[in-house]
Amino acid sequence: MNKSIRKIRETITLDDALQIVNSIARTSTSHFESKIYYPYYWFTAECETRTLFGKKQFPANCLVDACNGLGATADPFEVEATSAASDAILAIRTNPEMAEKSAHRFLSHNLGRATKMIGNFNIDLESRGVIFKTYWLIKCEGTLVMVDATTGNLHKLNAKAA
């Protein structure tokens, strides 16, 4: 059964993912296992703090992992609608309220580090709902690797976990 979802536009094709894994492993034996859609809560934020020179404003995109609740900032991205097989979509395990708290906490900490300022940041979060990121699961020499279809980053997986 298929489900309609919103996802971040892919920039890495399956062929690109296979090529990335093969080049790192120095082999040509990798093969496609599956395509998964990983859920994130998406927030846009207007952040503001006072300085000696007046107010300073920072816009931000924040993604909160809907499986474990961890936050991350994100570069601007394009969103597109798609239809995905239900068994390829990972289940959401974090509720929206926890995700919002996580986004606020993450942005406060991240802005403090980025600006080297200790102080209060006014963070106005706007929930943009759940969005999915595509990952290619590639098997190479007995190892399962997850390739981010947006950035091309690799994540080695324990084969028993997949």
Secondary structure, 3 states (H helix, E strand, C coil): CEEEEEEECCCCCHHHHHHHHHHHHCCCCCEEEEEEEEEEEEEEEEEEEEECCEEEEEEEEEEEECCCCCEEECCCCCEEEEEEEHHHECCCCCCHHHHHHHHHHHHHHHHHHHHCCCCCCEEEEEEEEEEEEEEEEEEECCEEEEEECCCCCEEEECCCCC
